[in-house]
Amino acid sequence: MKKIFALFLSVTMLLTMLVGCGNANNPSTNDPGGNSGDIADTNRQIKDTLNIALAYDITSIDPHIGKEMRSCIISQQIFDTLVEWDPEKGIGSEIVPCLATEWEQLDDTSMQFKLREDVTFSNGDPLTAEDVKYSFERCMASPQVGYNASWMESVEVVDDFTVIVHSHEPYGPMLAALTITPFSIICKNACETDPDNFANNPVGTGRYKLVKYTSGEGAQLEANETTWRGTPKTKNINFIIVTEAAQRTILLETGEVDIAYEVLPNDVARIENSNNLKMATAE
């Protein structure tokens, strides 16, 4: 299904992970998922705060609960996966390292991953193989997203920075499967300390961390200055719930929001004819 969104052209950022659950990348200066290479303009000024209009409220920022596109858009800013699609080329191109630096197929049903050794969560806890095991097992047990892990049999910890993922049977798309939001790596310690409230206090290794979420209104994120990827140039991201489609377009035109999702078909030509706006789609 095509996802349609519009951009205010004063924004310079990477939108790869802002187009749904299929990827887990972060703001920079490239195009959205490799679909529209002319969106980014490196001569444009990077904004300190990015305002993004979503059409509906989210179910949860917890990646093992929230599964619809709008939830993934937010959680992908906070969490990373072991591997990801090449941010320059987009979904379906080449799978590259993320929290895992390398991987090896041990046999038909087992793949070993080596983790980065310099990664900390936003609360300061170091990333270890136990966090990966905990995250995948929590995904497998999830009533909301567990179906994504139906192929996974178990996760074995070899040492602090090595895990082996076992599948029930040979599963060719294993690497591609591990790029999606339900396989985000969460902080075991933070989740076990307050499991019922993890969605309100999510702890990940991503470039952003949650400041506040208000149901029906939106979420405010701020840059995670300790992220292994490097502190983002855009310091704040505000996700705003705007249920009226026509209003989302108006907010784009006035510059009150920089990105709006789920644009009305009737507004497409209006946006495409604007000198200040850009329409983008992603599968």
C-alpha positions in Angstrom: 0.0 0.0 0.0 1.3 3.4 -0.9 1.9 5.9 2.0 1.5 9.5 0.9 3.0 12.4 2.7 3.9 16.0 2.0 6.9 18.0 3.0 7.6 21.7 3.6 10.7 22.2 1.6 12.6 24.3 4.2 13.3 20.9 5.9 16.5 19.0 5.3 16.4 15.5 6.8 16.3 11.8 6.0 12.7 10.4 5.9 13.6 6.7 5.4 12.2 5.7 8.8 9.3 8.1 8.6 7.4 6.1 6.1 6.3 3.2 8.1 7.3 0.0 9.8 9.5 -1.4 7.1 12.7 0.3 8.1 14.5 1.7 11.1 16.7 4.6 10.1 17.1 8.1 11.5 17.0 11.8 10.5 19.9 13.0 8.3 19.9 14.6 4.9 18.8 12.0 2.4 15.6 11.0 0.6 12.7 9.0 1.9 13.4 5.3 1.4 15.1 5.9 -1.9 11.9 6.9 -3.6 12.4 10.6 -4.3 16.0 11.5 -4.6 15.4 15.2 -5.1 13.6 15.8 -1.8 16.8 16.6 0.2 18.8 19.7 -0.5 22.0 19.9 1.4 22.1 23.7 0.9 19.0 24.1 3.0 19.2 25.0 6.7 18.6 22.2 9.1 15.8 23.0 11.6 16.2 22.8 15.3 12.6 21.5 15.7 10.7 19.4 13.2 6.9 19.3 13.4 5.1 16.3 11.9 1.4 15.9 11.5 -0.1 12.4 11.9 -3.7 11.7 11.0 -4.6 9.5 14.0 -3.5 8.8 17.5 -1.1 5.9 18.1 -1.7 2.6 20.0 1.7 2.5 21.7 5.3 3.7 21.4 6.3 0.3 22.7 7.6 -1.6 19.5 6.2 -4.8 20.8 2.7 -3.4 21.1 2.2 -0.6 18.6 2.2 -2.0 15.1 0.4 0.5 12.8 2.4 2.9 10.7 2.0 5.9 12.9 3.3 4.1 16.0 6.3 2.7 14.0 7.1 6.2 12.8 7.6 7.3 16.4 9.2 4.2 17.8 11.7 4.0 15.0 13.2 7.3 16.3 13.8 5.8 19.7 14.9 2.2 19.0 17.4 0.5 16.6 17.4 -3.0 15.1 20.3 -5.4 14.6 20.4 -4.7 10.9 18.7 -2.2 8.6 18.3 -1.5 4.9 20.9 0.8 3.4 19.7 4.3 4.3 21.1 5.7 1.0 19.3 3.2 -1.2 16.1 2.4 0.8 14.0 -0.6 1.5 14.7 -3.6 -0.6 18.2 -2.6 -1.5 21.0 -3.9 0.7 21.0 -4.9 4.4 23.7 -3.2 6.3 24.9 -3.3 10.0 23.1 -1.4 12.7 23.4 -2.7 16.3 25.1 -5.8 14.8 28.4 -5.2 13.1 28.6 -8.6 11.4 26.7 -11.9 11.0 27.3 -15.4 10.0 25.1 -18.2 8.8 26.1 -21.1 11.1 23.8 -23.7 9.6 20.4 -23.9 7.8 18.5 -22.6 10.9 21.1 -20.6 12.9 22.6 -17.2 12.3 25.1 -15.6 14.6 25.4 -11.8 15.2 28.2 -9.8 16.7 27.1 -6.6 18.5 28.7 -3.2 18.7 30.6 -2.9 21.9 30.3 0.9 22.2 26.5 1.3 22.5 24.5 2.5 25.4 20.8 3.0 25.9 19.4 6.5 26.5 19.4 5.8 30.3 23.1 5.0 30.3 22.9 1.2 30.4 25.2 -0.7 28.0 23.8 -2.8 25.2 24.5 -6.5 25.7 23.4 -9.8 24.1 20.9 -10.2 27.0 19.0 -7.1 25.8 18.7 -8.7 22.3 17.5 -12.0 23.7 15.0 -10.3 26.0 13.7 -8.1 23.1 13.2 -11.0 20.7 11.6 -13.2 23.3 9.3 -10.3 24.2 8.4 -9.9 20.6 7.7 -13.6 20.2 5.4 -13.5 23.2 3.5 -10.3 22.1 -0.2 -10.7 21.2 0.1 -7.7 19.0 3.2 -8.3 16.9 4.3 -11.9 17.8 3.1 -13.2 14.4 6.2 -11.4 12.9 8.4 -13.8 14.8 6.5 -17.0 14.0 9.6 -18.3 12.2 11.9 -17.7 15.2 12.5 -20.7 17.6 14.9 -19.2 20.1 17.7 -16.8 20.8 21.0 -18.0 22.3 23.5 -15.8 24.2 27.1 -16.8 23.4 28.8 -13.9 25.3 28.1 -10.3 26.1 28.3 -9.2 22.5 27.3 -12.4 20.5 23.9 -13.9 20.0 22.6 -16.7 17.8 19.1 -16.6 16.4 17.6 -20.0 15.7 14.6 -20.5 13.3 12.2 -23.5 13.3 13.3 -24.3 9.8 15.4 -22.7 7.1 14.2 -19.1 6.7 15.7 -17.1 3.8 14.2 -13.7 4.7 15.6 -13.8 8.3 17.8 -10.7 7.8 15.1 -8.7 6.1 12.6 -9.7 8.9 15.0 -8.4 11.5 14.9 -4.8 10.0 11.3 -4.2 11.0 10.1 -2.4 14.1 8.9 -5.4 16.1 12.5 -6.6 16.3 13.7 -3.3 17.8 16.1 -3.8 20.7 14.8 -2.4 24.0 16.6 -2.0 27.4 15.9 -5.2 29.4 16.7 -3.5 32.7 14.3 -0.6 32.1 11.5 -2.8 30.9 11.8 -5.3 33.7 11.9 -2.4 36.3 8.5 -1.1 35.1 7.0 -3.3 32.5 3.5 -1.9 32.6 4.8 1.6 32.0 7.5 1.0 29.4 5.5 2.6 26.6 5.5 5.9 28.6 9.2 5.6 29.4 10.7 3.8 26.4 14.4 3.3 26.6 16.3 2.5 23.3 19.6 3.2 21.5 18.1 5.4 18.8 18.9 9.0 18.0 15.9 10.4 19.9 14.2 9.8 23.3 10.7 10.5 24.4 10.0 13.7 26.4 6.3 13.4 26.6 3.3 11.6 25.0 -0.2 12.8 25.4 -3.0 10.6 24.1 -4.9 12.4 21.3 -2.4 15.2 21.1 1.0 13.8 20.2 4.5 13.1 21.3 7.6 15.2 21.8 11.0 13.8 21.2 14.5 15.2 21.9 17.9 14.3 20.6 19.7 11.5 22.4 23.1 12.9 22.9 24.7 9.6 23.8 23.6 7.7 20.7 26.2 5.6 19.0 25.1 7.2 15.7 26.1 10.7 16.7 23.8 13.4 18.0 21.2 14.4 15.4 21.4 17.9 14.0 17.7 18.3 14.4 17.3 18.6 18.2 13.5 18.1 18.6 10.8 16.3 16.8 7.1 17.0 17.6 4.5 14.6 16.4 1.1 16.3 16.3 -2.2 14.5 15.9 -4.3 16.4 13.4 -7.3 14.2 12.5 -8.8 16.7 9.9 -7.1 16.0 6.6 -7.8 19.5 5.2 -6.3 21.0 8.3 -3.0 19.0 7.8 -2.7 20.6 4.4 -3.4 24.1 5.7 -0.7 23.6 8.4 1.8 22.6 5.7 1.0 25.6 3.6 1.4 28.0 6.6 4.6 26.3 7.6 3.2 25.3 11.0 4.1 21.6 10.3 7.0 20.4 8.2 5.6 17.0 7.2 2.1 15.7 7.0 0.9 12.2 6.5 -2.1 10.8 4.7 -2.8 13.7 2.4 -6.3 13.8 0.8 -6.3 12.9 -2.9 -8.0 16.2 -3.6 -5.1 18.0 -2.1 -2.4 16.2 -4.1 -2.5 18.6 -7.1 -2.6 21.6 -4.8 0.6 20.5 -3.0 2.3 19.5 -6.2 1.6 22.9 -7.7 3.1 24.7 -4.6 6.6 26.1 -4.8 7.1 25.4 -1.1 5.8 21.9 -0.8 6.9 18.4 -2.0 4.7 15.3 -2.3 6.3 12.0 -1.6 5.1 8.4 -1.6 6.6 5.1 -0.3 5.5 1.5 -0.7 
